[in-house]
Amino acid sequence: MSPTSGRTSPTFGSTHATVGVLPARAAAEPAGRLRRGWRRVLRRPASVVGGVIVLVFVVLAIGAPWIARTDPVKADWSQIRKAPSGAHPFGTDDLGRDNFARVVWGSRISMQAGVFSILLAITVGVPLGLVAGYYRGALDQVIMRLTDAWLAFPFLILAIGLVTIMGPSLTNATIAIGLGATPTYIRLTRGLVLSTAAEDYVQGARALGAGDVRLMGRHILPNIFSSLLVQATVSIPIAIIAEAVLSFLGLGVQPPTPSWGTMLNAAQQFLESAPWMAWWPGLAIFSLTLSFNLAGDGLRDLLDPKDY
Amino acid sequence: MFEFLVRRAAISIVTLIVISVIVFTGVRMIPGDPARVMAGTDADAAGLEEIRAKYGLNDPIPVQYLRWAGLALQGDLGRSIRTRDPVMTTVARKLPITVELACLSVLIALALAIPAGVLAAVRRNTAWDLLASGASLCGVSVPNFWLGIMLILFFSVRLGWLPASGFVSFWESPSGNLRRMIMPAFVLGTALAAVLMRQTRNSMIGVLGADYIRTAYSKGLAGRAVIFRHAIRNSLIPVVTILGLQAGALMSGAVVTEQIFVVPGFGRLIVEAVFTRDYPVVQGVVLITASSYVLINLLVDVSYSLLDPRIRFGGGS
């Protein structure tokens, strides 16, 4: 998932995530720093709009049972492929199910896959990168060569391979996407640790007798957190698209569970007679990923240490 | 330079070995008897025994790996369960189609990204820059399979201008081939264009601030001559690197694009192999893809050094 944030680049390696490390002195004036950061964000209204739209999708995902009152799974044979109307604002699908309800419930699946897969990548990747960058030597070499090899698998092909081994389901797709994103976090964390470990405050803590675990947990990790957070905002939209792709290919969420990818898969067969089936799930993916990318740009500005 | 190439090649070889171990282990992690996996569900006891003997599945795992890797090095990746054709033959048949698709998409991406990136950099902080950056962000955010469906909806279903799917060989009918490949290539190219445009813009902005550009201006060269003769050429070096790094993304994109437009290429082969549980094909295709990615990146590094002889590699890469 990509460069860039690319669906692109469905590689999760991102050119955005080069935000450095917070210098120790920055911690001294967090309020002023935040104020300056907010001013920078407010100068970019597109980022604010992006953040608001992401929040709307979060509300949709959490409040799906109350927002979409129609059952998203129940077929209604009298309502097959009905065009958008007052009763069904997004129309109905080939089984007469309400598209609006399915798009709203689909946001839950997309958010879940996007967030949990990246949490998995962080949980696995950050400790490995931390250990590799902190201890260096043979351990670093082993971890990094494995990471290089892992990165050589195009992300989607790796995910397809893993789902083949584990079987198609939302959980397995989430795990596959998370494992696909892991090498990016190993590399990023390692690079950040290498630069942070050389800082005076880390050396000072070491001179005062702090052990390895304390140095990594209390001094290095909190200082690389902002960069990891920025990377997460780049990775989540890629993971959301990846889940939709896997579901579209039949390797993720299985019908009848509503997912934007499976909805697009079904829509493909009815482009002539029911084009609205393809509009809404696609627009939902596009607007969510675009909003994440816009909000991520703002977050980068908010946390960019170059301005401290 | 020579030292760099040797070190870079050594790292690539180690990476390829690790990749082969991962692929080999991956297939053995599939639940059930590997012989059953390779022979398919309809194989009888004799067939299973034959597979075990052929692949030495009763031998220790390291011995099995070395034998498999040795055969793979000689180009023997086993046979497809579905068609019984050698995996290499199947890949050799499908790969040119995906390579054609990838080349067309790179051409489209370069045609969109370089002029837009240069324009955005030269007219920095103007409406042109905003438009190009907005288009790049949209290109990165739009899911390619949805873009593909929308193009089919518009150009095939509504306007009837282009065929919605299928494939005709270029040698059979050049125009028929291009009419069928233009939409998938565009879909695959947009994501790449978005990434390349951003890179071109950033790189061009850096180059435009360089001393030699100021010198060129001060010599009295016209703005257009400075940009075309000096700036663009130098700003394209990082773009080449990004293009190499995007090879994997292109491969991932081809999987979905070929599925939507029913292009019988390498990407569609992978999906078909997964659904028919054709593990030798899945294993072979994943191995070939990952190895190609490593080799492409090696070539990119080498070309990088050839494009810009000032680059010194002593500090590691």
Interface residues (C-beta under 8 A of the other chain):
Chain A: M1 S2 P3 T4 S5 G6 R7 T8 S9 P10 T11 G13 T15 R145 L146 D148 A149 W150 A152 F153 P154 F155 L156 I157 L158 I160 G161 V163 T164 I165 P237 I241 A244 V245 F248 L249 G250 L251 L264 A267 Q268 L271 E272 P275 A278 P281 G282 I285 F286 T289 L290 N293 L294
Chain B: I11 V14 T15 V18 I19 I22 G26 M29 I30 L137 C138 G139 V140 S141 V142 P143 N144 F145 W146 I149 M150 I152 L153 V157 A191 L192 A194 V195 R198 Q199 I242 L245 Q246 G248 A249 M251 S252 G253 V255 V256 Q259 I260 I270 V271 V274 F275 R277 Y279 V282 V285 V286 T289 A290 S291 Y293 V294
